Amino acid sequence: MQHFDTVVIGAGAAGLFCAGIAGQLGLSVLVVDHAAKVAEKIRISGGGRCNFTNRELDPRAPHRHFLGENPQFCRSALSRYTAQDFIALVQRHGIPFHEKHKGQLFGDRSSEDFIRMLLAECEAGGVTRWQPCAVREVGGVEGPGPARFRVATDRGEVTARHVVVATGGLSIPQIGATDFGWRLARQFGLPVVEPRPALVPLTFDGEGWKPYAQLAGLALPVRIATGTKKARTVFDEDLLFTHRGLSGPAVLQISSYWAPGQPIRMDLVPGVEVAQALADAKAAGARKQVANLLAQWMPTRLADAWAGRDPGLQRPVVECADKALSALAGTLADWEITPTGTEGWRKAEVTAGGVATSALSQQTLESRVAGLYFIGETVDITGWLGGYNFQWAWSSGYACAQAMAA
């Protein structure tokens, strides 16, 4: 039976990065993954270019960009391996990149650049990789000696001092996502916060959505919010209408904070005082149709749809009732609508929930079970859209590798 210092289960972003560092720090490392290809999530991320981190991440205030039962949990790891540290690694490997907006960094060429980089780091650390190879069972080892765990795989059994669980979440099942990490956590008596889809499009009842389905494909910048007045979450991002509901960065961001039955509210014309503008236009005797006036501030299709909701607005502005104009301005500045659900795991970019941070060390990512670690998306830490989840993968993998080597 072969023995390794560390067995990493999962060859995604967090697993490969952790394995490479641990190997370079002198540990013997085996990476096992049931999928034939490594890092599929990296491959498809960022439209195939990989949004690998975010310059705006502030490790001192993780609650600004991360959620979970205790967002402060990720502060230690994010402080010790920062976005700047990963950027330096990317530069050492000669990978060109650019910033899109709001600190989001993307590769110039292809996500494959980052996969090759991680595999090169693993090779530099002498990491052994078994793929495709499923893990059948993980159990404890009794008695003296360095081995704490016995790991049964399709290629036989191995023993290890450390087991690192980096199996990710349930999002995008078509690339091999499973709940293995949480089943393993429960097997060892560790609590798991109920996983749910995050960064996911929202859906609406078929009949209720019928008036808006015609807008599918339409995108525009909005201010979107959910929650109570005391605990309201707000984003300024782009909205996308779909046949089944709403998507785009605005909705993906708010979906992580949305709770079933809760409405979302949107300002479809952020920065424009529509009520005042309509009142001024009427006072000036404007003969423009309402929809034509609205088209100054929003896409024409949306202006036509909103004005078309009230027959009293199918005329020049000067002929419209003040009450109708006021109601129109109200729905544009504060459109409230309640989703009936989400597009689920199939379209979710990440998983919210996971292994409870109360059962893990924030310095090392080691669980209450000595030698058993959980990193990346398996943990109840979820980042915003825009490279934050990848940075959590790098930072948690780094903290874990350093702890094992120490």
C-alpha positions in Angstrom: 0.0 0.0 0.0 1.4 3.4 -1.0 1.7 6.2 1.6 1.6 9.9 0.9 1.9 12.9 3.2 -1.2 14.4 1.6 -4.1 13.1 -0.5 -6.0 15.9 -2.2 -9.5 14.9 -3.4 -10.5 17.1 -6.3 -8.4 18.5 -9.2 -10.1 21.9 -9.5 -8.8 25.3 -8.8 -8.4 24.9 -5.0 -7.2 21.3 -5.1 -4.5 21.8 -7.8 -3.2 25.0 -6.3 -3.0 23.5 -2.8 -1.3 20.3 -4.1 1.3 22.3 -6.1 2.3 24.4 -3.0 2.3 21.5 -0.7 4.6 19.5 -3.0 7.0 22.4 -3.4 7.1 22.7 0.4 8.4 19.1 0.5 5.3 17.0 1.1 4.5 13.9 -1.0 1.2 14.6 -2.6 -1.4 12.6 -4.5 -4.3 14.3 -6.3 -7.3 12.1 -7.1 -10.3 13.1 -9.2 -13.1 11.1 -10.7 -13.2 13.3 -13.9 -11.1 12.7 -16.9 -10.2 16.4 -17.3 -8.8 18.7 -14.6 -10.2 22.1 -13.7 -13.3 22.1 -15.9 -14.7 25.1 -14.0 -11.6 27.1 -14.8 -11.9 26.0 -18.5 -15.4 27.4 -18.9 -15.1 30.4 -16.6 -15.1 34.0 -17.8 -16.4 33.0 -21.3 -13.3 30.7 -21.6 -10.8 33.3 -20.5 -11.0 32.8 -16.7 -11.8 35.7 -14.4 -9.0 34.6 -12.1 -9.1 37.3 -9.3 -10.3 40.8 -8.4 -8.1 43.8 -7.6 -10.8 45.3 -5.4 -10.8 42.5 -2.9 -10.1 43.9 0.6 -8.9 41.1 2.9 -9.6 43.3 6.0 -13.3 43.5 5.1 -14.3 40.1 3.6 -18.0 40.7 4.4 -18.0 43.2 1.6 -17.5 40.5 -1.1 -18.2 37.2 0.6 -21.2 35.6 2.3 -21.9 32.6 4.6 -22.8 32.1 8.2 -19.5 33.8 9.1 -17.9 35.8 6.2 -15.1 37.0 8.6 -13.8 33.4 8.6 -12.0 33.9 5.3 -10.1 37.0 6.5 -7.0 35.1 7.6 -6.5 33.1 4.4 -7.2 36.1 2.2 -4.8 38.2 4.1 -1.9 35.7 3.8 -2.4 35.0 0.1 -3.8 38.1 -1.7 -4.9 38.9 -5.2 -1.6 40.6 -5.7 0.2 37.3 -4.8 -1.7 35.4 -7.4 -1.2 38.1 -10.0 2.5 37.8 -9.4 2.3 34.0 -10.0 0.4 34.6 -13.3 3.1 37.2 -14.3 5.9 34.7 -13.5 4.3 32.2 -15.9 4.1 34.9 -18.6 0.3 34.8 -18.9 -1.1 38.1 -20.4 -4.2 39.5 -18.7 -6.4 42.6 -18.6 -8.9 44.3 -16.3 -12.4 44.5 -17.5 -14.2 46.6 -14.9 -14.7 46.7 -11.1 -11.3 45.1 -10.6 -12.1 41.9 -12.6 -9.0 40.3 -14.1 -9.3 38.0 -17.2 -6.7 36.2 -19.2 -6.1 37.7 -22.7 -6.0 34.3 -24.4 -7.6 31.2 -22.9 -8.4 29.6 -19.6 -6.1 26.8 -20.7 -3.2 29.2 -19.8 -4.2 29.0 -16.1 -4.8 25.2 -16.2 -1.3 24.7 -17.6 0.1 27.0 -15.0 -1.5 25.0 -12.1 -0.3 21.7 -13.7 3.2 23.2 -14.0 3.2 24.1 -10.3 2.1 20.6 -9.4 4.9 19.2 -11.6 7.4 21.4 -9.9 6.2 19.9 -6.6 6.5 16.3 -7.8 2.7 15.8 -7.3 1.2 12.5 -8.3 -2.1 12.7 -10.1 -4.6 9.9 -10.6 -7.4 10.7 -13.2 -10.0 9.5 -13.8 -10.0 7.8 -10.5 -12.9 7.8 -8.0 -12.5 7.8 -4.3 -14.6 4.9 -2.8 -14.0 5.4 0.9 -12.0 7.5 3.4 -11.5 6.1 6.8 -9.3 6.6 9.9 -6.3 4.5 10.7 -5.8 3.2 14.2 -2.4 2.7 15.9 1.1 4.2 15.7 2.8 5.6 12.6 2.3 8.7 10.5 -0.8 7.6 8.7 -4.1 9.0 9.9 -6.3 8.0 7.0 -6.9 5.2 4.6 -8.2 6.2 1.2 -9.7 3.6 -1.1 -9.7 4.5 -4.8 -10.3 2.8 -8.1 -6.5 2.3 -8.3 -6.2 0.8 -4.9 -5.8 1.9 -1.3 -3.3 4.5 -0.1 -2.6 5.9 3.4 -2.0 9.6 4.2 -1.2 11.9 7.1 -3.5 14.5 5.6 -6.6 14.4 3.5 -7.7 17.7 1.7 -11.2 17.8 0.4 -11.5 20.1 -2.6 -14.4 18.6 -4.4 -16.3 21.8 -5.0 -20.1 22.2 -4.9 -23.1 21.1 -7.0 -23.2 23.9 -9.5 -22.9 22.9 -13.2 -23.4 19.1 -12.7 -22.6 18.5 -16.4 -18.9 19.0 -15.7 -18.9 16.4 -12.9 -20.1 18.3 -9.8 -21.0 16.1 -6.8 -21.9 16.3 -3.1 -18.9 14.1 -2.2 -17.2 16.6 0.1 -20.3 17.2 2.2 -21.1 13.5 2.5 -17.5 13.0 3.7 -17.9 15.9 6.2 -21.1 14.4 7.6 -19.4 11.0 7.8 -16.8 12.5 10.2 -19.5 14.3 12.2 -18.9 17.8 10.8 -21.9 20.2 10.3 -22.9 21.3 6.8 -24.9 24.4 6.0 -27.6 23.4 3.5 -26.1 24.0 0.1 -28.1 26.1 -2.5 -27.5 27.5 -6.0 -25.8 30.9 -6.0 -24.9 33.4 -8.8 -27.9 31.9 -10.6 -30.6 33.4 -12.9 -34.0 33.9 -11.3 -37.2 32.6 -12.8 -40.9 33.7 -12.6 -44.3 32.1 -13.0 -45.2 31.5 -16.7 -48.4 33.5 -16.8 -47.0 36.3 -14.6 -43.9 36.6 -16.8 -45.8 36.6 -20.1 -45.8 40.4 -20.4 -42.0 40.5 -20.1 -41.0 37.4 -22.1 -41.1 39.5 -25.2 -38.1 41.4 -23.8 -35.8 38.3 -23.9 -32.3 39.3 -24.9 -32.7 42.9 -23.7 -29.9 44.2 -21.4 -29.6 47.5 -19.5 -27.8 48.8 -16.4 -30.0 48.8 -13.2 -29.8 49.2 -9.5 -31.1 46.0 -7.9 -31.9 45.3 -4.3 -33.4 42.6 -2.0 -33.9 42.2 1.8 -35.4 44.4 4.4 -34.6 48.1 5.0 -32.4 47.1 7.9 -30.5 44.4 5.9 -30.8 45.5 2.3 -28.3 44.3 -0.3 -27.8 46.6 -3.4 -25.9 46.1 -6.6 -25.4 48.4 -9.6 -24.9 46.0 -12.5 -26.4 45.0 -15.9 -29.7 43.2 -16.1 -30.7 40.7 -18.8 -34.2 39.7 -19.6 -34.7 36.0 -20.6 -37.6 33.9 -21.7 -38.0 32.4 -18.2 -37.0 35.4 -16.1 -34.0 37.6 -15.3 -30.3 37.1 -15.5 -27.1 39.2 -16.1 -24.6 40.3 -13.5 -27.2 42.2 -11.5 -29.4 39.2 -11.0 -26.5 36.7 -10.5 -25.2 38.9 -7.7 -28.5 39.5 -6.0 -29.4 35.8 -6.2 -26.9 34.9 -3.6 -28.7 37.1 -1.1 -32.3 36.4 -2.3 -34.6 34.1 -0.2 -37.6 32.3 -1.6 -40.8 34.4 -1.3 -38.8 37.6 -1.1 -39.3 40.3 -3.7 -36.5 42.0 -5.6 -36.6 45.7 -6.4 -35.1 47.5 -9.4 -34.4 51.0 -10.5 -34.5 50.6 -14.3 -33.3 54.2 -14.9 -30.6 54.7 -12.2 -29.4 58.3 -12.0 -32.5 59.7 -13.7 -35.3 61.5 -11.9 -38.1 60.2 -14.1 -41.0 61.6 -12.2 -39.5 65.1 -12.4 -38.5 64.7 -16.1 -42.0 63.6 -17.1 -43.6 66.4 -15.1 -41.3 69.0 -16.7 -42.0 67.6 -20.2 -45.7 67.9 -19.7 -45.4 71.4 -18.3 -43.5 72.4 -21.4 -46.3 71.1 -23.6 -44.2 68.2 -25.0 -46.0 66.5 -28.0 -43.6 63.5 -27.9 -45.2 60.1 -27.3 -44.4 58.8 -23.7 -42.5 55.8 -25.1 -40.3 58.1 -27.3 -39.5 60.3 -24.3 -38.6 57.2 -22.1 -36.3 56.0 -24.9 -33.9 58.8 -24.0 -33.0 56.8 -20.8 -33.6 53.1 -21.7 -33.7 50.7 -24.6 -36.6 51.4 -27.0 -38.1 48.0 -26.6 -38.3 48.5 -22.8 -39.7 52.0 -23.2 -42.4 50.7 -25.5 -43.3 47.8 -23.2 -43.5 50.0 -20.1 -45.6 52.7 -21.7 -47.8 50.0 -23.3 -48.9 48.7 -19.9 -51.4 51.6 -19.6 -53.7 52.7 -22.4 -53.7 56.2 -20.9 -50.0 56.5 -21.8 -50.5 55.8 -25.5 -50.5 59.5 -26.4 -48.3 62.6 -26.3 -46.9 63.4 -22.8 -48.9 66.7 -22.6 -52.2 64.7 -22.9 -51.4 62.2 -20.2 -52.9 62.3 -16.7 -50.5 63.3 -13.9 -51.5 60.2 -12.0 -50.6 57.9 -14.9 -47.2 59.6 -15.4 -46.5 59.4 -11.7 -47.4 55.7 -11.6 -45.2 55.1 -14.6 -42.2 56.9 -13.0 -42.8 54.8 -9.8 -42.6 51.5 -11.5 -39.5 52.5 -13.5 -37.7 53.8 -10.4 -38.9 51.0 -8.0 -40.0 47.9 -10.0 -40.9 45.2 -7.4 -41.3 41.6 -8.6 -41.1 38.3 -6.7 -39.2 35.4 -8.3 -40.8 32.0 -8.1 -37.4 30.2 -8.1 -34.0 30.0 -9.8 -32.6 28.1 -12.8 -31.0 25.7 -10.2 -27.7 23.9 -10.2 -27.6 23.6 -14.0 -27.1 27.4 -14.4 -25.6 28.3 -11.0 -22.0 29.5 -11.2 -21.3 28.5 -7.6 -22.7 26.9 -4.5 -23.7 28.8 -1.3 -23.5 26.8 1.9 -21.2 23.9 2.6 -19.0 22.7 5.5 -19.8 25.0 8.4 -16.9 27.3 9.2 -17.5 26.7 12.9 -16.0 23.3 12.4 -12.8 24.6 10.7 -9.8 26.5 11.7 -9.7 29.9 9.8 -5.9 29.8 9.9 -5.3 26.3 8.5 -8.7 25.1 7.1 -8.2 22.0 9.2 -11.4 20.5 10.6 -12.1 19.3 14.1 -10.9 15.9 12.8 -7.1 16.1 13.0 -5.5 16.0 9.5 -8.8 16.5 7.6 -9.0 19.8 5.7 -11.7 21.4 3.5 -10.9 24.2 1.0 -12.5 26.2 -1.8 -16.2 25.8 -2.7 -16.8 22.9 -0.2 -16.7 25.5 2.6 -19.6 27.8 3.6 -17.9 30.8 2.0 -19.3 32.2 -1.3 -17.9 35.2 -3.2 -19.4 37.8 -5.4 -19.3 37.5 -9.2 -16.1 38.8 -10.6 -13.1 36.6 -9.6 -13.8 36.5 -5.8 -14.5 32.8 -5.7 -11.3 31.9 -7.5 -9.3 34.1 -5.1 -10.9 32.1 -2.2 -9.8 28.9 -3.9 -6.2 30.2 -4.2 -6.1 31.6 -0.6 -7.7 28.7 1.1 -5.5 26.2 -0.8 -2.4 28.2 0.2 -3.3 28.4 3.9 -4.0 24.7 3.9 -0.7 23.8 2.2 1.3 26.0 4.5 -0.4 24.4 7.6 0.3 20.9 6.4 4.0 21.6 5.7 4.4 23.2 9.1 
